[in-house]
Amino acid sequence: MVPIPFDNTYARLPPRFYSRLAPQPVAAPSPIQVNGELATRLGIDLDFLESEAGTELLAGNRVVEGADPIATAYAGHQFGHFNPRLGDGRALLLGEVLGSDGARYDLQWKGSGRTPYSRGGDGRSPLGPVLREYIVSEAMTALGIPSTRSLAAVATGEPVFRERPLPGGVLLRVARSHIRVGTFEYFASQRDDEGLELLVEHAMSRHYPELLETGAPALSFLQGVAERQAELVARWQLVGFIHGVMNTDNMLISGETIDYGPCAFMDTYDPKTVFSSIDHHGRYAYQNQPAIARWNLACLARALLPVCGGDETETVAAAQAVIDGFPDRFASSFQVGLRRKLGLSTHQAGDEELCEDLLRGFEAAHLDFTLGFRQLTILANPDPDPEETQHVEQHIGPLPDGLTGWLARWRQRLERDPRPATQRAADMRNHNPFFIPRNHGVEAAIRAAEDDGDFQPFRILVDAVTSPRHFRADRADLARPPEAHEEVKQTFCGT
């Protein structure tokens, strides 16, 4: 039996799409965590992955039958500045598999060594970014947010040199594909219309097959990507997720979240929140994420224009209409999500104002975003859990006096909602998580692993954030906001 049933379509595209090469072996690989649920979904032999031979594969020390490792080429706008040649500088696409759901998935090593796109880097990853991506990508999936996933994390047994020597790691990442807005920009900047047409056809066949027969497939593709991105960014905003580095090479056309370098979740609600250490001017602040997604889509539109066909003036106008329609698509998705967080199953006049006033109240009161919404969930529940109630009130207290009037308006609005209170409370629990990957919790797990070789805090945190909706007394400490000395003010790329 072949342990991984590969079927590699991207590697069958012309050689200018990638560089074919093998990963660089590491000194002494040891497994940290293998995602058994995901392995089963992908039809991968879990016993193999958990074996010594499987560890060798996960670390990049072995290439199994059917794999065809490649580093993909792409360009990208980084903080608004175009770089025509980026590519996988510390990653290799190992191959593709068909999951039990019939969808196609990429398997990609991160931290597997130098490639032609490394730009002087070592192609390796410190252990910290590997653990961060495993935690956050699996948490995002559990929250119902489209995301790349983590099949396994492996320690390499050798140091990676950054500001100081750090233990190394390799992540095996899973995605519907790794095709980015920057991939299209790469071929457009090369004036390679043939390559661009091949890429559009491949991407549409894989992600938007229903649009292939439209009269203007490239424009339909742009529309499809815009719709998925509007929904994706709305879901980010609804849980207080801040990506941190929304460059065009970090926007997947599949509509999944990718690149968990300087990402973070807000604690106190403040729309201006920035975590990334390299985002000096707040370009990728929480409040700017929808506008940046629109900007990135405009870059995709420009890249697609050479293969859109038809009258140029009409094509530009049609593409512009897609871009101009993005804010309304985002706002619609965001408002639907906010109503769900407030327990509202219908749309009535005044709902938008009710939502906006709540967020203004959260900001004025410096309220914890996650526990603030969880407290509303408790208040809407006819039979709340006393332990959970005590935990939430212990850490954020009762809702502040400034929201007293708002609470009265909300309760009146709930009375006009047709659902039974018990059903409403259950739905609010689903949309207002108890556990998120708190930044201080993630950092504590990384410190324990890097400094002491202790992976138990990492495993405990993964256990909590992959079951985010229900209160658990044995994990409740992972849901609390940080103390002043624990607060994380900056996050880092780790490259």
C-alpha positions in Angstrom: 0.0 0.0 0.0 1.3 3.5 -0.9 1.2 5.5 2.4 0.1 8.7 0.6 -1.9 8.5 -2.6 -0.5 11.4 -4.6 -1.9 12.8 -7.8 0.1 15.9 -8.7 -1.5 18.3 -11.2 0.5 21.5 -10.5 3.7 19.7 -11.1 2.4 18.7 -14.6 2.3 22.4 -15.6 5.2 23.8 -17.6 8.6 24.0 -15.7 8.5 27.8 -15.6 5.7 27.5 -12.9 8.1 26.1 -10.4 11.6 24.7 -9.6 11.8 20.9 -9.0 14.2 20.0 -6.2 14.5 17.8 -3.1 14.2 19.0 0.5 17.4 19.3 2.5 17.6 16.6 5.3 17.7 17.6 8.9 19.9 16.3 11.7 17.7 14.4 14.1 14.0 14.7 13.4 11.5 13.9 16.2 7.7 14.2 16.0 5.8 16.8 18.0 2.3 16.3 16.9 0.6 14.4 14.0 -3.0 15.4 13.1 -4.7 12.0 13.0 -8.2 13.4 12.1 -6.8 15.3 9.1 -4.6 12.3 8.0 -7.7 10.1 7.9 -9.7 12.7 6.0 -6.9 12.9 3.4 -6.7 9.1 3.0 -3.1 9.0 4.4 -1.9 6.0 6.4 -1.8 7.3 10.0 0.3 4.3 11.2 2.9 5.2 8.6 2.9 8.9 9.6 3.5 7.9 13.2 6.3 5.5 12.4 10.0 6.3 12.1 9.8 6.3 8.4 6.8 8.7 8.6 8.8 11.1 10.7 11.6 11.0 8.1 9.0 12.0 5.5 7.5 14.7 7.6 10.9 16.3 8.3 11.9 16.2 4.6 14.5 13.5 5.1 12.7 11.1 2.8 10.6 11.4 -0.4 8.0 8.7 -0.8 6.7 7.1 -3.9 4.4 9.4 -5.9 5.7 12.7 -4.4 7.2 15.3 -6.8 8.6 18.1 -4.7 8.6 21.6 -6.3 9.0 25.2 -5.1 6.4 27.3 -6.8 7.1 30.7 -8.4 5.1 33.8 -7.6 5.4 37.5 -7.2 3.6 39.9 -4.8 2.9 43.3 -3.5 4.5 43.5 0.0 3.2 46.4 2.0 2.1 48.0 -1.3 5.5 47.6 -3.1 5.7 45.1 -6.0 8.4 42.4 -5.9 8.4 40.5 -9.2 10.2 37.4 -7.9 9.3 35.9 -4.6 8.4 32.2 -4.7 8.6 29.5 -2.1 11.8 30.5 -0.2 11.5 27.9 2.6 8.8 25.6 1.4 8.3 22.8 -1.0 5.1 21.4 -2.4 5.4 17.7 -1.8 2.3 16.7 -3.8 -1.4 16.6 -4.0 -4.0 14.1 -2.7 -7.7 13.7 -3.0 -9.6 13.8 0.3 -12.5 11.8 1.4 -14.7 14.8 0.5 -13.6 14.6 -3.1 -11.6 17.8 -2.9 -7.9 18.1 -3.9 -5.4 19.2 -1.3 -1.7 20.2 -1.4 0.8 18.9 1.0 3.7 21.3 1.6 6.8 21.3 3.8 7.6 24.6 5.5 11.2 24.9 6.7 12.6 22.3 4.3 15.7 24.2 3.2 16.9 26.6 0.6 15.2 27.0 -2.8 16.0 29.2 -5.8 13.6 31.7 -4.3 15.3 31.9 -0.8 16.9 35.3 -1.6 19.9 34.6 0.7 17.8 33.0 3.4 18.5 29.6 4.9 15.1 28.1 4.0 14.6 26.9 7.5 12.0 27.7 10.2 12.5 28.1 13.9 10.4 25.9 16.1 8.2 28.8 17.3 6.6 29.7 14.0 5.9 26.0 13.3 4.0 25.7 16.6 2.2 29.0 16.1 0.9 28.0 12.7 -0.2 24.6 14.0 -2.1 26.1 16.8 -3.7 29.0 14.9 -4.5 27.2 11.7 -6.2 24.3 13.5 -8.1 26.9 15.7 -9.3 28.7 12.7 -10.6 25.5 11.2 -12.4 24.7 14.4 -14.0 28.1 14.3 -15.3 27.4 10.8 -13.0 29.9 9.1 -11.5 28.6 5.8 -7.8 28.0 6.4 -4.7 26.0 5.5 -4.3 23.2 8.0 -1.4 21.5 9.8 -0.9 17.8 9.3 2.2 17.5 11.5 4.9 19.4 13.3 8.4 18.0 13.7 11.5 19.1 15.6 14.6 19.0 13.5 17.3 18.5 16.2 19.4 21.3 14.8 19.5 25.0 15.5 18.3 27.8 13.3 20.2 31.1 13.6 18.2 34.3 13.8 19.0 37.0 16.4 20.0 34.0 18.5 20.2 30.2 17.9 16.8 28.7 18.1 15.6 25.1 17.8 14.4 24.2 14.3 11.1 22.8 13.1 9.3 21.6 10.0 5.5 21.9 9.4 3.6 19.8 6.9 0.9 22.2 5.7 -2.3 21.3 3.9 -4.2 23.6 1.6 -6.8 23.4 -1.1 -4.0 24.9 -3.2 -1.1 27.3 -2.8 -2.1 29.5 -5.8 -2.0 33.1 -4.7 -2.9 36.5 -6.1 0.9 36.9 -6.5 1.0 33.8 -8.7 -1.1 35.6 -11.3 1.0 38.8 -10.8 4.1 36.8 -11.5 3.0 35.7 -15.0 1.4 39.1 -15.7 4.7 40.9 -14.8 6.6 38.4 -17.1 4.1 39.3 -19.9 3.6 35.6 -20.2 0.0 35.5 -21.5 0.2 31.8 -22.3 1.3 31.0 -18.7 -1.4 33.3 -17.4 -4.0 31.5 -19.4 -2.8 28.1 -18.2 -2.9 29.3 -14.6 -6.4 30.7 -15.0 -7.6 27.4 -16.5 -5.9 25.3 -13.8 -7.1 27.5 -10.9 -10.7 27.6 -12.2 -10.8 23.8 -12.9 -9.6 23.3 -9.3 -11.6 25.9 -7.4 -14.3 27.3 -9.6 -15.2 24.6 -12.2 -18.8 25.9 -12.4 -17.5 29.1 -13.9 -15.5 27.6 -16.8 -18.4 27.6 -19.2 -19.3 31.3 -18.7 -18.9 33.7 -21.5 -16.1 35.6 -19.7 -14.3 33.0 -17.5 -11.5 35.2 -16.2 -14.0 37.9 -15.1 -16.2 35.2 -13.5 -13.1 33.9 -11.8 -12.4 37.4 -10.4 -16.0 37.6 -9.1 -15.7 34.2 -7.5 -12.5 35.1 -5.7 -14.0 38.4 -4.5 -17.0 36.7 -3.0 -14.9 34.2 -1.1 -12.5 36.9 0.1 -15.4 39.0 1.3 -16.8 36.1 3.4 -13.3 35.2 4.6 -12.3 38.6 5.9 -15.8 39.1 7.5 -15.2 35.9 9.4 -11.8 37.2 10.5 -13.3 40.4 11.8 -16.0 38.5 13.7 -13.5 36.7 15.9 -11.0 39.6 16.2 -8.4 37.9 14.1 -5.6 40.1 12.7 -3.6 38.5 9.9 -0.7 40.9 10.1 0.8 40.6 6.7 -1.9 40.8 4.0 0.5 41.0 1.1 -0.8 39.7 -2.3 1.4 36.7 -2.1 -0.5 35.8 1.1 -3.9 35.8 -0.4 -5.0 32.4 -1.7 -7.5 32.4 -4.6 -9.2 29.4 -2.9 -10.5 31.7 -0.2 -8.4 30.1 2.6 -6.4 31.9 5.3 -2.6 31.4 4.8 0.6 32.5 6.5 0.3 32.6 10.3 3.5 34.6 10.9 2.7 37.8 12.7 -1.0 37.0 13.2 -2.8 37.5 16.5 -6.2 37.8 18.0 -7.4 41.0 19.7 -7.9 40.9 23.4 -9.3 44.4 24.2 -11.5 45.6 21.3 -9.8 48.4 19.4 -10.2 48.7 15.7 -6.8 50.3 15.3 -5.0 47.2 16.8 -1.7 46.2 15.1 0.5 43.4 16.2 3.0 42.8 13.4 6.5 44.1 14.2 7.1 45.1 10.6 3.8 46.9 10.1 5.1 50.3 11.2 2.2 52.4 9.8 -0.7 50.2 10.6 -1.4 49.2 7.0 -2.7 45.8 8.1 -4.5 46.9 11.3 -7.8 45.2 12.2 -9.9 48.0 10.8 -8.0 48.1 7.5 -8.3 44.4 6.6 -11.5 44.7 4.4 -10.0 47.6 2.5 -6.7 45.8 2.0 -8.5 42.7 0.7 -10.2 45.0 -1.9 -6.8 46.5 -2.8 -5.4 43.0 -3.3 -8.3 42.0 -5.5 -7.6 45.1 -7.7 -4.1 43.7 -8.1 -5.6 40.4 -9.2 -7.9 42.2 -11.6 -4.9 44.0 -13.2 -3.0 40.8 -13.6 -6.0 39.1 -15.3 -6.8 41.8 -17.8 -4.4 40.4 -20.6 -6.5 37.2 -20.7 -10.0 38.6 -20.2 -10.6 39.1 -23.9 -13.3 41.3 -25.4 -13.3 45.1 -25.7 -10.7 46.5 -23.4 -12.8 49.4 -22.2 -15.7 47.2 -21.4 -13.5 44.6 -19.7 -11.8 47.2 -17.5 -15.3 48.5 -16.5 -16.5 45.0 -15.7 -13.5 44.3 -13.6 -13.8 47.6 -11.8 -17.4 46.8 -11.0 -16.3 43.6 -9.3 -13.8 45.6 -7.2 -16.3 48.3 -6.4 -18.8 45.8 -5.3 -16.5 44.3 -2.7 -17.3 46.6 0.2 -21.0 45.9 0.0 -20.3 42.1 -0.2 -18.1 42.3 2.9 -20.5 44.5 4.8 -23.4 42.1 4.1 -21.3 39.1 5.3 -20.1 41.0 8.4 -23.6 42.2 9.4 -25.1 38.7 9.0 -22.3 37.4 11.3 -22.8 40.1 13.9 -26.6 39.3 14.0 -25.7 35.7 14.6 -23.3 36.7 17.4 -26.2 38.7 19.0 -28.7 35.8 18.6 -30.8 37.5 15.9 -32.1 35.0 13.3 -33.9 37.7 11.2 -33.0 41.1 9.8 -35.1 44.0 11.1 -34.8 47.8 10.9 -32.3 49.2 13.3 -30.2 46.0 13.5 -27.1 47.7 11.9 -27.3 50.5 14.4 -27.7 48.1 17.3 -24.5 46.2 16.1 -22.5 49.4 15.6 -23.5 50.8 19.0 -22.3 47.7 20.7 -18.9 47.8 19.0 -18.6 51.5 20.0 -19.5 50.5 23.5 -16.9 47.7 23.6 -14.2 50.2 22.4 -15.1 52.9 24.9 -15.1 50.4 27.8 -11.9 48.6 26.6 -13.8 45.4 26.8 -12.3 42.0 25.9 -13.7 41.2 22.5 -14.1 37.4 22.9 -15.4 37.3 26.5 -17.6 40.4 25.9 -19.6 38.5 23.3 -19.5 35.3 25.4 -21.0 37.3 28.3 -23.9 38.3 26.0 -24.3 34.6 25.2 -24.6 33.9 28.9 -27.1 36.7 29.3 -29.3 35.3 26.5 -29.2 31.7 28.0 -32.2 30.8 30.1 -30.0 28.2 31.9 -26.4 29.4 32.0 -23.5 27.4 33.4 -22.7 28.9 36.8 -19.0 28.0 36.5 -18.8 29.7 33.1 -20.7 32.7 34.4 -18.3 33.0 37.3 -15.2 32.7 35.1 -16.4 35.4 32.6 -17.4 37.8 35.3 -14.2 37.2 37.2 -12.1 38.3 34.2 -14.2 41.1 32.7 -16.8 41.8 35.4 -20.4 42.7 34.5 -21.0 44.6 31.3 -20.1 48.3 32.0 -22.7 50.9 32.8 -22.2 52.5 29.5 -23.9 49.5 27.9 -26.9 49.5 30.2 -29.1 51.3 27.7 -27.8 49.1 24.9 -28.7 46.0 26.8 -32.3 47.1 27.2 -32.5 47.7 23.5 -31.0 44.3 22.7 -33.4 42.5 25.0 -36.3 44.2 23.4 -35.0 43.1 20.0 -34.6 39.5 21.2 -38.3 39.5 22.1 -39.1 40.2 18.5 -37.0 37.3 17.3 -39.0 34.1 16.5 -36.7 31.5 17.9 -37.0 29.7 21.3 -34.5 31.0 23.8 -32.7 27.7 24.2 -32.1 27.4 20.4 -30.9 31.0 20.4 -28.4 30.4 23.2 -27.1 27.3 21.5 -26.6 29.2 18.2 -24.9 32.1 20.0 -22.4 29.6 21.6 -21.6 28.4 18.1 -20.8 32.0 17.0 -19.1 33.3 20.2 -16.2 31.0 21.1 -15.0 30.6 24.6 -11.5 29.6 23.5 -9.3 31.4 21.0 -5.5 31.2 20.6 -4.8 34.0 23.1 -1.5 35.6 22.2 0.0 35.2 25.6 -1.0 31.5 25.7 0.6 30.9 22.3 3.8 32.6 23.4 3.8 30.6 26.7 3.5 27.4 24.7 6.3 28.4 22.4 8.6 29.5 25.3 8.1 26.1 27.0 8.9 24.2 23.8 11.9 26.4 22.8 13.5 27.0 26.2 12.7 23.7 28.0 11.8 21.2 25.3 8.4 20.9 26.9 5.6 20.4 24.4 2.8 19.7 26.9 1.6 23.3 27.0 1.4 23.3 23.2 -0.7 20.1 23.2 -3.0 21.4 25.9 -3.6 24.6 24.0 -4.3 22.7 20.7 -6.8 20.6 22.6 -8.6 23.7 23.9 -8.7 25.8 20.7 -9.8 22.9 18.5 -13.0 22.6 20.7 -13.6 26.4 21.0 -17.3 26.7 21.7 -18.0 24.9 25.0 -16.8 25.9 28.5 -14.3 23.5 30.1 -13.3 24.1 33.7 -10.0 22.2 33.2 -9.0 24.5 30.4 -10.6 27.7 31.6 -7.3 29.5 32.3 -6.6 29.4 28.6 -9.6 31.6 27.9 -8.7 34.5 30.3 -7.4 37.8 29.0 -3.7 38.5 29.7 -2.4 40.1 32.9 -0.5 43.3 32.2 2.9 41.5 32.4 1.7 38.8 29.9 0.3 41.1 27.2 1.8 40.5 23.8 2.2 43.8 21.9 4.2 42.6 18.9 4.3 39.4 16.8 7.0 38.4 14.3 7.2 36.7 10.9 9.9 34.2 12.0 11.5 34.1 8.5 
